[in-house]
Amino acid sequence: MIHMHQLTQDKVYRTRIVIRNLPNHRQQVHLRNLKLYRLVETYKTGPYKVRIYETPGQTSELLYFVRPDIHALQLKQVIEEKAQTFWRNPHSSNELFPTFQELVETRIDEAKALLKTGNPALSEVETHILAQLIAYRSMNLMKTMPFLLDENVDEIFLDNPHGFLYVDHRNWGRCLTNVQLPKNEISALKTRLRAESGLRLDAMSPSLKTELLTKEFQARFSIDIPPLSVDGLHLDIRKLRRKYFTIPELISNGTLTSKAAAYLYFCLIRKRNITVIGEPG
């Protein structure tokens, strides 16, 4: 039997601790005042366009604003229409359980074929961009993919399913984003990671840690769900650099001083024990 004071304690916990620690709505404020902020960088990653904004007066964190690299409304409709084709025929691939890499490549090729038959006026560049977006949309990963493809993003965080993603950017540090993951995308991500790893993710095993290695990106995923994560879901994606840093690169980007690098090299060639400690990131 649940006593009234237990319900009261639970309510206090949810309202005073959990809800107060959910990301607030300052991201929405950023979006409403986007034209007021200074654009500090813009670049493309895959079929997406990224813009980094300064947000003075509200937070020291910058805004990472990302959207598909298309503008025409009819092209957005094309993405939805072609993605419907894959939803109606989810096993269009020759393999029943393709890997993530195989599924992406197959769907991009099939999307290009669909676009060429119905949209002859599209250029090769437009066709390739749309085919990528159709493939990602058909996999319900269209909002997650820009962060996985962006080599400037080192880590991706989601504190709860109602919050906005935020990232650690290689050039700009901690950045807020304009992206919230819908339920179907969170579900698709969990399903894909379970399929790739062969691990469970349920109430009996509420934490999953695995790596996803592809030609475009390499990342280590950590997902926690209830009862381990009290506010619904916690996601942490650590991006792995496909090309390892050399010692000169570590010195030039400020990770190591020349003296520290020389000392490490001294220890390595003499096979000394080395312990690496410190906070993540």
Sequence and secondary structure as in RCSB ss.txt:
>XXXX:A:sequence
MIHMHQLTQDKVYRTRIVIRNLPNHRQQVHLRNLKLYRLVETYKTGPYKVRIYETPGQTSELLYFVRPDIHALQL
KQVIEEKAQTFWRNPHSSNELFPTFQELVETRIDEAKALLKTGNPALSEVETHILAQLIAYRSMNLMKTMPFLLD
ENVDEIFLDNPHGFLYVDHRNWGRCLTNVQLPKNEISALKTRLRAESGLRLDAMSPSLKTELLTKEFQARFSIDI
PPLSVDGLHLDIRKLRRKYFTIPELISNGTLTSKAAAYLYFCLIRKRNITVIGEPG
>XXXX:A:secstr
   HHHHHHHHHIIIIIIGGGS  THHHHHHHTGGGS EEEEEEETTEEEEEE  TTT SSEEEEEEES   HHH
HHHHHHHHHHHHHSTT SSSSS  HHHHHHHHHHHHHHHHHHH TT  HHHHHHHHHHHHHHHTT TTTHHHHH 
TTEEEEEESSTTS  EEEETTTEEEEES    HHHHHHHHHHHHHHH    BTTB EEEEEEE SS EEEEEEE 
TTTSTTS EEEEEEE SS   HHHHHHTTSS HHHHHHHHHHHHTT      S   
